Amino acid sequence: MMKRAAITTLAFLIALPSIYWLLGEAAVMFEMASTGAKSRAELADDFGLGIIGLFIVAPATVIGAVIIASFFWWQMRPRRRG
């Protein structure tokens, strides 16, 4: 049971920054496409990017990491013998 909890916790801790980075990059690409910005520097004054980061990226990151941890918890369950 400790091994199962340790692996699930490790999966959560690895998934959290990974998903955050992926969703953050997707949000920046979306904002660049929707505002017509040619570089990330042009997005410095864009308030919409902050809104997307706070209300979309952050909750989706936690939800995604919990889903991945739940998947690992489910996969690490004891197998029936016989």
Beta strands, then each sheet from edge to edge (+ up, - down):
end
